[in-house]
Amino acid sequence: MPTIYDLKPKFQCILRPLTQTLAQVGVTPNQVTMAALLVSVITGVLIALKWDENWPLLLLPLILFVRMTLNAIDGMLAREHGMQSKLVGIVNEVGDFISHAVLYLRSIKYRRRLM
């Protein structure tokens, strides 16, 4: 049975032309990471503010796909276009951590409501 790791090289091949274009126009991995963070924060806050409504949750699969795509792009920019640095790695990890935390706000708020 194929796993997500089997799909990763194919997904990266699809993203490679976009990543090359982004590198040519000067987009950095940190900018992509910050864009992913911004998308996650906006979505997480929307979900938390509308905790009594279900429609914001319908955005979650799309947002998670966008996050996965941006995460792949920032990694490809860093590795394939010589933009790796310690700062890039730190910003990526912190950005991922914050992104995941804000996207889980709904479950925390929902659990409090049940108690």
C-alpha positions as a printed NumPy array, in Angstrom:
array([[  0.   ,   0.   ,   0.   ],
       [  1.478,   3.386,  -0.957],
       [  2.263,   5.842,   1.805],
       [  2.485,   9.624,   1.835],
       [  6.26 ,   9.255,   1.529],
       [  5.79 ,   7.452,  -1.786],
       [  3.788,  10.406,  -3.104],
       [  6.232,  13.104,  -1.944],
       [  8.657,  12.874,  -4.933],
       [  5.767,  13.061,  -7.396],
       [  4.244,  16.016,  -5.549],
       [  7.609,  17.791,  -5.611],
       [  7.914,  17.209,  -9.36 ],
       [  4.561,  18.93 ,  -9.833],
       [  5.706,  21.863,  -7.677],
       [  9.196,  22.194,  -9.202],
       [  8.258,  24.619, -12.036],
       [  6.47 ,  26.912,  -9.571],
       [  9.403,  26.683,  -7.153],
       [ 11.861,  27.588,  -9.928],
       [  9.756,  30.595, -10.881],
       [  9.573,  31.728,  -7.261],
       [ 13.356,  31.423,  -6.925],
       [ 13.881,  33.412, -10.139],
       [ 11.757,  36.308,  -8.879],
       [ 13.583,  36.33 ,  -5.54 ],
       [ 11.122,  34.65 ,  -3.183],
       [ 12.911,  33.162,  -0.157],
       [ 12.026,  30.107,   1.928],
       [ 11.349,  32.385,   4.918],
       [  8.795,  34.348,   2.9  ],
       [  7.001,  31.135,   1.955],
       [  7.079,  29.97 ,   5.578],
       [  5.648,  33.294,   6.731],
       [  2.88 ,  33.041,   4.11 ],
       [  2.002,  29.562,   5.401],
       [  2.018,  30.878,   8.954],
       [ -0.257,  33.77 ,   8.019],
       [ -2.739,  31.447,   6.298],
       [ -2.766,  29.178,   9.364],
       [ -3.179,  32.024,  11.848],
       [ -6.051,  33.562,   9.898],
       [ -7.759,  30.179,   9.586],
       [ -7.143,  29.218,  13.219],
       [ -8.503,  32.524,  14.492],
       [-11.554,  32.251,  12.223],
       [-12.251,  28.735,  13.466],
       [-11.767,  29.794,  17.099],
       [-14.018,  32.837,  16.739],
       [-16.738,  30.829,  15.009],
       [-16.395,  27.85 ,  17.378],
       [-20.154,  27.386,  17.544],
       [-20.436,  27.106,  13.758],
       [-19.257,  24.243,  11.595],
       [-18.75 ,  26.009,   8.252],
       [-15.209,  27.219,   9.07 ],
       [-14.176,  23.593,   9.52 ],
       [-14.97 ,  23.007,   5.855],
       [-11.961,  25.229,   5.082],
       [ -9.601,  22.999,   7.021],
       [ -8.866,  20.346,   4.347],
       [ -8.079,  23.066,   1.795],
       [ -5.928,  25.007,   4.279],
       [ -4.034,  21.864,   5.276],
       [ -3.355,  21.131,   1.61 ],
       [ -2.138,  24.709,   1.07 ],
       [  0.101,  24.405,   4.165],
       [  1.531,  21.128,   2.904],
       [  2.208,  22.703,  -0.491],
       [  3.881,  25.781,   0.978],
       [  5.937,  23.6  ,   3.313],
       [  7.169,  21.557,   0.359],
       [  7.966,  24.713,  -1.613],
       [  9.975,  26.315,   1.2  ],
       [ 12.022,  23.144,   1.575],
       [ 12.636,  22.883,  -2.168],
       [ 13.643,  26.56 ,  -2.354],
       [ 16.133,  26.031,   0.453],
       [ 17.632,  22.779,  -0.853],
       [ 17.468,  23.145,  -4.614],
       [ 18.258,  26.852,  -4.885],
       [ 21.024,  27.204,  -2.327],
       [ 18.988,  29.115,   0.23 ],
       [ 19.676,  26.854,   3.203],
       [ 20.781,  28.449,   6.441],
       [ 20.352,  27.897,  10.159],
       [ 17.903,  30.793,  10.268],
       [ 15.807,  29.262,   7.478],
       [ 15.624,  25.996,   9.426],
       [ 14.658,  27.727,  12.671],
       [ 12.013,  29.925,  11.021],
       [ 10.571,  26.865,   9.278],
       [ 10.318,  24.816,  12.473],
       [  8.905,  27.658,  14.583],
       [  6.481,  28.568,  11.797],
       [  5.265,  24.979,  11.562],
       [  4.826,  24.765,  15.337],
       [  2.816,  27.993,  15.536],
       [  0.759,  27.037,  12.476],
       [ -0.226,  23.704,  13.968],
       [ -1.041,  25.3  ,  17.329],
       [ -3.44 ,  27.873,  15.891],
       [ -5.157,  25.307,  13.697],
       [ -5.878,  23.23 ,  16.816],
       [ -7.524,  26.135,  18.652],
       [-10.957,  24.848,  17.678],
       [-10.493,  21.503,  19.372],
       [ -9.338,  23.165,  22.599],
       [-12.268,  25.572,  22.631],
       [-14.715,  22.801,  21.696],
       [-13.515,  20.569,  24.537],
       [-13.925,  23.397,  27.045],
       [-17.49 ,  23.897,  25.875],
       [-18.276,  20.209,  26.501],
       [-16.956,  20.295,  30.055]])
